[in-house]
């Protein structure tokens, strides 16, 4: 009786897992089409480029402020 119960439990879990996996793969199938993959790559690249440009601008502003401070520093002390 115990073996039959464990066998039935294993069959039920195996069937349920198989059905779940099939449904999950069917729902994910559309996201792996070439058009969707290309769009995802393009969006990720766009976000990275924007972040890099923003970081570059911030760094340029900081550097410009440092240079201006160095150039203006001695002049205000001499006056």
N, C-alpha and C positions, 0 to 999 in steps of 0.2 A: 504494500500500500504506500509506503514512504517513497519508494522508487517511482511509482506511477505519479505521485504528487509532484516530485521534483522534475520528472520528465515533462509533465504538463506545464509546470511553471517555466521551465526552460524554453519550451516551444512557444508559449505565450509571449515571453519576453523577447525571444528571437524574432517572432512575427511582428510584434509591436515596434521593435527597433528598426526592422527592415522597412516597415511602412513609414515610420518617422523619417528615416534617412532618405527614402524616395521622395517624400513631400518636400523635405528641406532642399534637396538637390534640384527639384523642379522649380522651387521659388528662387534659388540662386542662379539658375541657368541664364536668365536674362541679363544679369549683371556681368556675365563673362563673355558677352557677345563683343565682337571687335569694335563696333560703334561705341558701346558703353565704356569699354576699356580705354579707347582713345580719348573719350571725353573726360574720363577720370584722370588720366595722365596729364591732359592739357590743363585741367583745373589745378592739379597739384603743382605743376610747373609754374603756372601763373601765380599761385600763392607764394611759392618760394622766391620767384623773381621779385615780386612786390616787397616781400620781407627783406630781401637783400638790398634792394634800392633804398628802402626806408632806413635800414641800418647804415648804409653808406652815406645817406644824407645827414643822419644824426652825427655820425663820426666826422663828416666834413664840417658841420656847424661847430662841434666841440673844438676841432683843430683850428678853425678860423678864429674862434673866441680866444684860444690860447695865443695865437699869433698876434691878434689885436692887443691883447693884454701885455704881451712882451713889448710891442712897439709903442704903446701908449704909456706904459709904466714909467720909463726913465724921463719922459717929457714932462709928466706932471710933477715929478720929484724935483726937476731942475727949475721949475718956475717959482 
